[in-house]
Structure formats: structure tokens, C-alpha cells
Amino acid sequence: MTKILGISASPRNEATDFVVKRALEKAQEFGVETEYISLRGKKIKNCNHCDYCMKNKTGCIINDDMKWITEKFLEADGYIIGSPVYTYNPTPEIISFFNRLRPMRFLPKIGSKFKVGGAISVGGTRNGGQEMTINCLINCFLAREIMVIGGSMGNYSGGKVWTDNQGKIGAEHDELGLLSVTDLGQRVAEAALLLRDKR
Ligand SMILES: Cc1cc2nc3c(=O)[nH]c(=O)nc-3n(C[C@H](O)[C@H](O)[C@H](O)COP(=O)(O)O)c2cc1C
């Protein structure tokens, strides 16, 4: 079965968790299986560029939560990754996460060929850097050989949510933002289903 993994990069259970789950619910309507992981409380150390992964080609030497999360990541066919906007950027959690995926090219269940990913950003201010944050997440997908899925016509780069600094309640009030989220969920599901047989 085609599987979409949703990841929230928020350190708290508020708007980003809520909208990533909303996108996954929409994806399920199109016949994909979904799984959800929050990075909250997970131990994901920064990559220290020791190059163990490049020399040994067996994965990362650091023993933390990235071990099992990487396995889940490699199993999935598509991704919906959501991050709060922090200072016009994604959270440090998700940047560490993508850096720590550096060894994925060497791992047995190779990787990301024909895998798809879509991004969601959640900001407290209406134009507080949602697009910058999405672009950054898109670049992370590209760096890991994941094909980027954006929104349908008019929705541009993906899910963009404004919380008015009210967390989940604020996100629930952002009708257009939620539409951009479900639109992305649908498109990631459809693209993953289309490309499933290519892998
Ligand atoms: C350190 C920090 C930096 C932030 N920077 C921005 C920002 O640049 N732009 C913005 O719109 N919101 C910013 N916010 C607000 C959050 O994006 C907003 O509260 C969002 O809802 C957080 O996602 P969450 O509800 O899933 O935790 C920042 C919040 C924190 C804690």
C-alpha cells in the first residue's frame, strides 16, 4: 500500500500538529495509508560532519531517535512535512532532521527515487515568512532526491497557515490556510499513487 508519512516539526502540540494531521486525513480519502510523527521531544542531535556515514556507508553513528525515524522515512512513499515559522525559517528540529538524513543514499531500502514531498508552514503573522519557510523545506526535499509537490493552481507552493499567534485555535480560523493544507494533502496522495509502480 502507498504510504504517506506526515511530520510535524513543532516543539509543541498546537497548530502545526493539527494541520499536518488535517493534510493526512485528506490524503487518506484518496486511498493511501498514512503515519504521523511529531518531532516534539525527540532526540535528534545536530550532524557534526564526522563523515562516518560517508566512509562506512552504513548510516549515522549517532545513536538517537533519528535511527528509527530514518527507517520510517525510508519506508514511506511520500511526505507531508509541516514546520512553524521561526524567525522567517523552519524550526531547527527539521533542519537537523534533514541534515541527519545525509546517509540515506547508502541505506538498503534505497531512498527516495520517485518519492514525493509537500510542505506546510505555519506562522503567527499573516505574512510572517510562510513562503520563505516552505521554500526552505522544498530545498530540503530536493537535497534528499524527493520530488516536490506544490499546491494546485492558485495555491502555489503548498500549505500556508496563519495562526494570528493563537496556536491551533488560530489555525482553525484560517479557512483559506486550511484549504491550502487539504489541497496539498490531496496532491501528495495522488502523486504518490501515480509514481508507486516506478519504485
Ligand atoms: C522563536 C519563535 C520565532 C517565531 N518567528 C516567527 C516569524 O518569523 N514569523 C511568524 O509569522 N511567526 C513566528 N513565530 C510564531 C509561530 O510561527 C506561531 O506561533 C506558530 O503558530 C507556531 O506553530 P505551532 O502552533 O505549531 O507551535 C515565532 C515563534 C517563535 C517561538
The ligand as an ORCA input file, in Angstrom:
! r2SCAN-3c Opt
* xyz 0 1
  C      11.186     31.673     18.302
  C       9.958     31.976     17.507
  C      10.078     32.665     16.326
  C       8.948     32.949     15.565
  N       9.097     33.619     14.390
  C       8.017     33.876     13.630
  C       8.182     34.504     12.366
  O       9.276     34.837     11.917
  N       7.075     34.711     11.624
  C       5.813     34.356     12.073
  O       4.848     34.558     11.347
  N       5.647     33.738     13.266
  C       6.715     33.476     14.045
  N       6.552     32.822     15.248
  C       5.193     32.406     15.658
  C       4.891     30.943     15.293
  O       5.185     30.686     13.938
  C       3.421     30.636     15.527
  O       3.112     30.786     16.900
  C       3.006     29.243     15.086
  O       1.649     29.058     15.330
  C       3.812     28.164     15.808
  O       3.416     26.881     15.389
  P       2.756     25.851     16.467
  O       1.437     26.484     16.856
  O       2.590     24.589     15.724
  O       3.697     25.741     17.593
  C       7.666     32.522     16.018
  C       7.553     31.825     17.219
  C       8.680     31.546     17.957
  C       8.548     30.761     19.235
*
